[in-house]
Amino acid sequence: MPEDVPREVAPWIERLARLGYAAKALLYLTIGILAAEAALGRSGRITDSRGALRTVEDLSFGRAVLLLIATGFFGYAVWRLVEAIVDPERRGTDLKALLVRGGLALRGLIHAAFGLTALRLASGHATGNSDNQAQHWTAKGLSLPAGELLVLGAALGIGGYGLYQVYRAWVAKLSRQLRLGQVPEPIHGWITRVSRFGIAARGVVFCLIGFLLARSALRHDPAEAGGLRQSLRAAAGLGRWPFLCIAAGLMAYGLYELVNARYRHIEVAAEK
């Protein structure tokens, strides 16, 4: 096989990875819909991924759906970890490539944690929320020598990632990630626009999380830190329409993940 040709994915990894994208889509759609209803003064609420999972749990056959979501997240985690190790796109071993591969491994571990949360809920165990987790780890970080600088560095990293996502929303060539040639022509443009809007909105949320963490470092107050839930509360403070725009963007990101579940290029070393 030529060195510049990506290797095909093992079929079982591909199926699990696509289920993982579908699980992410369900969570972001749930979070976005609940936030939009809250912005419009209806029965919605501001929540995070754990809150979205609890919403799923309350549905008919909710625990069965949670088991599917957990399986999807574990599958997505396996794909990202294998991708980081196998390097199917042949990024190499220079500093930039190692940072990218490290990021893939980190994403795999994060989604494995999401899978564990879904599995715990399906088993009837309670879980906390992202704000509690953020405040817990921020407190530990601030307790270390030069803790303010460490937490501020983490805030800059998260905010920088958010800015990169906003930038990526408008410059990324989605055709490199998605098999857009298989998309029906009448909806091709809509998929591209909705995907870019969703990626940008998620980037804004990460910027808000970074801002909260930076404020926590500067004030030496872990209670100022927060995850997705607290960042959405901060967005709600900007006014109804900006908040509604971000909520719609999270729903758009959910639709983008559905597109990924169907049309994403998934390439890892195949089984022999």
C-alpha positions as CSV (number, residue, x, y, z in Angstrom):
1,M,0.0,0.0,0.0
2,P,1.5,3.5,-0.9
3,E,2.7,5.4,2.1
4,D,0.4,8.4,1.5
5,V,-2.8,6.4,1.3
6,P,-4.8,6.3,4.6
7,R,-5.5,2.8,5.9
8,E,-9.1,1.7,6.2
9,V,-10.7,1.3,9.6
10,A,-11.5,-2.1,11.2
11,P,-15.3,-2.5,10.6
12,W,-16.1,-2.9,14.3
13,I,-14.2,0.3,15.2
14,E,-16.0,2.2,12.4
15,R,-19.5,1.1,13.6
16,L,-18.7,2.1,17.2
17,A,-17.2,5.4,16.2
18,R,-20.3,6.3,14.2
19,L,-22.5,5.3,17.1
20,G,-20.3,7.6,19.2
21,Y,-21.0,10.5,16.9
22,A,-24.7,9.8,17.1
23,A,-24.4,9.8,20.9
24,K,-22.7,13.2,20.8
25,A,-25.4,14.5,18.5
26,L,-28.1,13.4,20.9
27,L,-26.5,15.2,23.9
28,Y,-25.8,18.5,22.0
29,L,-29.3,18.5,20.6
30,T,-30.8,17.9,24.1
31,I,-28.6,20.7,25.6
32,G,-29.4,23.1,22.8
33,I,-33.2,22.4,22.9
34,L,-33.4,22.8,26.6
35,A,-31.4,26.0,26.5
36,A,-33.5,27.4,23.7
37,E,-36.7,26.7,25.6
38,A,-35.2,28.4,28.7
39,A,-34.3,31.5,26.5
40,L,-37.9,31.6,25.3
41,G,-39.3,31.4,28.8
42,R,-40.7,27.9,28.4
43,S,-40.0,24.8,30.4
44,G,-36.4,24.3,29.4
45,R,-33.4,24.6,31.6
46,I,-29.7,25.3,31.4
47,T,-27.8,22.0,31.7
48,D,-24.6,20.2,30.7
49,S,-23.8,16.7,29.3
50,R,-24.6,15.0,32.5
51,G,-27.9,16.8,32.8
52,A,-28.7,15.8,29.2
53,L,-27.9,12.2,30.1
54,R,-30.3,12.5,33.0
55,T,-33.0,13.9,30.7
56,V,-32.5,10.8,28.5
57,E,-32.8,8.6,31.5
58,D,-36.2,10.0,32.3
59,L,-37.5,8.9,28.8
60,S,-39.3,5.6,28.1
61,F,-36.6,3.0,27.7
62,G,-34.2,5.7,28.8
63,R,-31.7,3.2,30.5
64,A,-31.5,1.2,27.3
65,V,-30.8,4.3,25.4
66,L,-28.1,5.2,27.9
67,L,-26.4,1.9,27.4
68,L,-26.3,2.6,23.6
69,I,-24.9,6.0,24.4
70,A,-22.3,4.5,26.7
71,T,-21.3,2.0,24.0
72,G,-21.0,4.8,21.5
73,F,-18.8,6.9,23.7
74,F,-16.6,3.9,24.4
75,G,-16.4,3.2,20.7
76,Y,-15.5,6.7,19.9
77,A,-12.8,6.7,22.6
78,V,-11.3,3.5,21.2
79,W,-11.2,5.0,17.7
80,R,-9.4,8.2,18.9
81,L,-6.9,6.2,21.1
82,V,-6.1,3.8,18.2
83,E,-5.9,6.8,15.8
84,A,-3.4,8.5,18.2
85,I,-1.3,5.3,18.4
86,V,-1.5,4.0,14.9
87,D,-1.3,7.4,13.2
88,P,-3.4,6.4,10.0
89,E,-2.9,9.8,8.5
90,R,0.8,9.5,8.9
91,R,1.3,12.8,10.7
92,G,4.7,11.6,11.9
93,T,6.6,12.1,15.2
94,D,7.7,15.8,15.1
95,L,6.5,18.1,17.8
96,K,3.4,19.3,16.0
97,A,2.4,15.8,15.1
98,L,2.9,14.5,18.6
99,L,0.8,17.4,20.0
100,V,-2.0,16.5,17.6
101,R,-1.8,12.8,18.4
102,G,-1.7,13.7,22.1
103,G,-4.9,15.7,21.6
104,L,-6.6,12.7,20.0
105,A,-5.6,10.5,22.9
106,L,-7.0,13.1,25.3
107,R,-10.3,13.3,23.4
108,G,-10.5,9.5,23.6
109,L,-10.0,9.6,27.4
110,I,-12.6,12.4,27.8
111,H,-15.2,10.4,25.8
112,A,-14.4,7.3,27.8
113,A,-15.3,9.3,30.9
114,F,-18.6,10.3,29.3
115,G,-19.2,6.6,28.6
116,L,-18.6,5.8,32.2
117,T,-21.0,8.5,33.3
118,A,-23.7,7.2,30.9
119,L,-23.1,3.6,32.2
120,R,-23.4,4.8,35.8
121,L,-26.7,6.4,35.1
122,A,-28.0,3.4,33.3
123,S,-27.0,1.4,36.4
124,G,-29.0,3.7,38.7
125,H,-26.0,5.6,40.1
126,A,-26.2,9.4,40.6
127,T,-23.5,11.7,39.0
128,G,-22.5,15.3,39.6
129,N,-22.4,18.1,37.0
130,S,-19.5,19.7,35.1
131,D,-19.5,22.8,37.3
132,N,-18.8,20.7,40.4
133,Q,-16.0,18.9,38.6
134,A,-14.5,22.1,37.3
135,Q,-14.5,23.7,40.7
136,H,-13.0,20.6,42.4
137,W,-10.1,20.4,40.0
138,T,-9.6,24.2,40.1
139,A,-9.4,24.1,43.8
140,K,-6.7,21.4,43.6
141,G,-4.8,23.4,41.0
142,L,-4.9,26.6,43.1
143,S,-3.6,24.8,46.1
144,L,-0.4,23.9,44.3
145,P,2.7,26.1,44.2
146,A,2.2,28.8,41.5
147,G,-1.4,27.5,41.3
148,E,-2.8,30.7,39.9
149,L,-0.4,30.5,37.0
150,L,-1.2,26.9,36.4
151,V,-4.9,27.5,36.4
152,L,-4.5,30.6,34.2
153,G,-2.5,28.6,31.8
154,A,-5.3,26.0,31.6
155,A,-7.8,28.8,31.1
156,L,-5.7,30.2,28.2
157,G,-5.5,26.7,26.7
158,I,-9.3,26.2,26.8
159,G,-10.0,29.7,25.6
160,G,-7.4,29.3,22.8
161,Y,-9.1,26.0,21.8
162,G,-12.4,27.8,21.6
163,L,-10.9,30.6,19.4
164,Y,-9.4,27.9,17.2
165,Q,-12.8,26.3,16.8
166,V,-14.4,29.6,15.8
167,Y,-11.6,30.1,13.3
168,R,-11.9,26.5,12.1
169,A,-15.6,26.9,11.5
170,W,-15.0,29.3,8.7
171,V,-11.7,28.1,7.2
172,A,-11.9,24.3,7.5
173,K,-12.5,22.3,4.4
174,L,-15.3,20.0,5.6
175,S,-14.8,17.8,2.5
176,R,-11.6,16.5,4.1
177,Q,-13.5,15.2,7.0
178,L,-16.9,14.3,5.4
179,R,-17.8,12.4,2.4
180,L,-19.8,15.3,1.0
181,G,-19.9,13.7,-2.4
182,Q,-22.5,11.2,-1.0
183,V,-24.7,14.0,0.3
184,P,-27.7,14.9,-1.9
185,E,-26.9,18.0,-3.8
186,P,-30.0,20.1,-2.7
187,I,-28.9,19.9,0.9
188,H,-25.1,20.1,0.4
189,G,-24.9,23.8,1.1
190,W,-27.3,23.7,4.1
191,I,-25.2,21.0,5.7
192,T,-22.0,23.1,5.3
193,R,-23.6,26.2,6.7
194,V,-25.3,24.5,9.7
195,S,-22.0,22.6,10.4
196,R,-20.0,25.8,10.4
197,F,-22.5,27.6,12.6
198,G,-22.5,24.7,15.1
199,I,-18.7,24.5,15.3
200,A,-18.5,28.2,15.9
201,A,-21.1,28.2,18.6
202,R,-19.3,25.4,20.4
203,G,-16.1,27.4,20.1
204,V,-17.8,30.4,21.8
205,V,-18.8,28.1,24.7
206,F,-15.2,27.0,25.2
207,C,-14.2,30.6,25.2
208,L,-16.7,31.3,28.0
209,I,-15.4,28.3,30.0
210,G,-11.8,29.6,29.6
211,F,-13.0,33.1,30.7
212,L,-14.6,31.6,33.9
213,L,-11.5,29.7,34.7
214,A,-9.2,32.7,34.1
215,R,-11.4,34.8,36.4
216,S,-11.2,32.0,39.0
217,A,-7.4,32.1,38.8
218,L,-7.2,35.9,39.1
219,R,-9.6,35.9,42.1
220,H,-8.1,32.8,43.6
221,D,-11.7,31.5,43.9
222,P,-12.5,28.0,42.6
223,A,-16.2,28.8,42.9
224,E,-15.8,31.2,39.9
225,A,-14.8,28.2,37.6
226,G,-17.4,26.3,35.7
227,G,-18.1,23.9,32.9
228,L,-20.7,23.8,30.2
229,R,-23.6,24.6,32.5
230,Q,-22.0,27.7,34.1
231,S,-20.8,28.9,30.7
232,L,-24.3,28.8,29.4
233,R,-25.5,30.7,32.4
234,A,-22.9,33.3,31.6
235,A,-24.2,33.4,28.0
236,A,-27.7,33.9,29.4
237,G,-26.5,37.0,31.1
238,L,-25.7,38.5,27.7
239,G,-29.4,38.7,26.9
240,R,-32.1,36.6,25.5
241,W,-31.1,36.8,21.8
242,P,-27.4,36.2,22.2
243,F,-28.2,33.2,24.4
244,L,-30.8,31.9,22.0
245,C,-28.2,32.2,19.2
246,I,-25.8,30.1,21.2
247,A,-28.5,27.6,22.0
248,A,-29.4,27.3,18.3
249,G,-25.7,26.9,17.6
250,L,-25.5,23.9,20.0
251,M,-28.4,22.3,18.2
252,A,-26.6,23.0,14.9
253,Y,-23.5,21.3,16.4
254,G,-25.7,18.3,17.2
255,L,-26.9,18.1,13.6
256,Y,-23.2,18.4,12.5
257,E,-22.4,15.3,14.7
258,L,-25.3,13.5,13.0
259,V,-23.7,14.2,9.7
260,N,-20.4,12.9,11.1
261,A,-22.2,9.7,12.1
262,R,-23.2,9.1,8.5
263,Y,-20.6,10.7,6.3
264,R,-17.4,11.0,8.4
265,H,-14.1,9.7,6.9
266,I,-13.0,7.1,9.6
267,E,-9.6,5.7,8.9
268,V,-7.6,3.5,11.2
269,A,-5.5,0.3,10.5
270,A,-7.8,-2.5,9.5
271,E,-7.8,-6.0,10.9
272,K,-5.8,-8.5,9.0
